């Protein structure tokens, strides 16, 4: 009996190893690093399976990695000479990496016709996210747009309307502001996040980069935006603000700070929260309750500000220079995004994940239109995706540093009471200096 | 033993230590010297290092003089190192004295005090992030129940020695992120405790008998016998503790979201070095920072050795 079992196991192993050898002889493996987890992981796995089924030449092996320090792991793999064939990422690093010759320009993977088409096909923000030094280095597969989620039920209770102007937003914050108890506050109408100076700066009419490529984070309009944000920190006290925000960024589902105990009346967040709102609605319906009504509005500008404006980032594919299977990587990128075919499946994946497609072509697909009809909140984000006033972090050889320095300046102002003009001037000067150093290398 | 046997034994000895020696040469000496060279270069890990002379050190100086990020990092490092070492020594000595007393269940108390030091640092950091959460944390819950104001902990730029200057801030919210880190450090004082306990057991009982005959009470015995006899161990722990605190990274990285948040309140030298090297890809400046860190630790250690002659009591010394 034991002998029979052993023989069976050995035979199975031989068959499996032969099958594996046959498969590797026929299909070329494309190693793909990504950071998708949680609710998105199954969708990504479905896309990979779909691609592998559709292929006779390539086989994508997806490796999910923790998002934290993914850029560092990728960079070290490049420096060590063993990079993946394809990476999906979402930090503003395209400029840094392109300048350091880490990335393969898409023009080396695609035909000239494809590049022309691609430039037309992508939303302006998606194109800008992937462009460095005048050419495409990254292919955006989904945009992240921010807008204001408003608890309409709570606003109505205070006889307030949705914020259409900055004054409206200030009124909401001032009206819905119960006093703090010993444990601190439990509710604040609205509270700006220092990281979102990148959005409010643009809404106030500021530009983070000048027409000649000069760095302009100290633009008076960006200073005005930060001064306005600092007003909130002064009103409540910086420690109070920091404590109130503690740990809320990662909360999902019904714990989403907007929904949890009506913690806020208005919150700036991305399109992925539409799923949280839907989940909260379903959870309330299950217990026979009516969930608070949530609305989405664009960031309200001050007088002279910019409408439909904000900060955009997104997910993108890059192919490192040292990749072994660049062609396979390019085929997979096209398959995922729906560029030059596979539009319907790409739209289905975007609809399932609540992602914003990088192109109007995918938005117009039946599957995505159906999702928009079912989730009207998502429509506001998709409309914003096409706006030229949605600005990403400029792609520079020091994009990542620039991004962090602006946030650091905003934190110094909001949490330490520093002067907005002086902090932004000093931050801009540091980045300019670093940019000169990098360009001199 | 003849000459050839002795030679063979010498060769065998070298052969035996060669794995360690190779490891030491490749993993310690080479990085040490390479970082010295890189500190004079512009280097981004991908292209070859380019010699820039003292540019990185000039940048060190200008950042320090202008009170920019480096000055902030040095200030934070000094705050964390001084407070965590001081409290660890005080808590360690006091706990060791208490745990050296013959009482029922002494072994249990000793185990309980030692236990935190065997918790992996990442697990400990995650635990403390939850405990010190300003809104849902157990510690703030306890403070509020005791009628004390809730603290900002890892979400606050404030600190016990420099409370917030803004009058608008919530009254009494004084303790901030650095204080949270100090608390974490003191919690895992178990390693030091073992050393203090061993040293206390080593103190000759006749010293206490003599003190008792001279009429010294418990407090005076502690002050005039225990503390002087423990001073070499305290000195050892101060030196090692300072080196460890200046080099502390993991727990700081975890509680500060990897960025020294909030607003640079937990940006220490080691974290600044990491961010410079691997986020800004400026390995040259990061190497200069590493050498600054090395020199700071070296100078502090030399200074501690110098002043130790005044307060460290060596048994048998004249």
Interface residues (C-beta under 8 A of the other chain):
Chain A: X68 X69 X71 X72 X75 X76 X78 X79 X96 X100 X101 X102 X180 X182 X183 X184 X194 X234 X235 X236 X237 X238 X239 X240 X242 X243 X244 X245 X246 X247 X398 X400 X401 X404 X408 X411 X412 X414 X415 X416 X417 X426 X430 X434 X437 X440 X441
Chain B: X42 X44 X45 X46 X47 X50 X68 X133 X134 X135 X136 X140 X141 X144 X147 X149 X150 X152 X154 X155 X156 X157 X158 X164 X165 X166 X168 X169 X170 X173 X176 X258 X259 X261 X262 X263 X264 X265 X278 X279 X280 X281
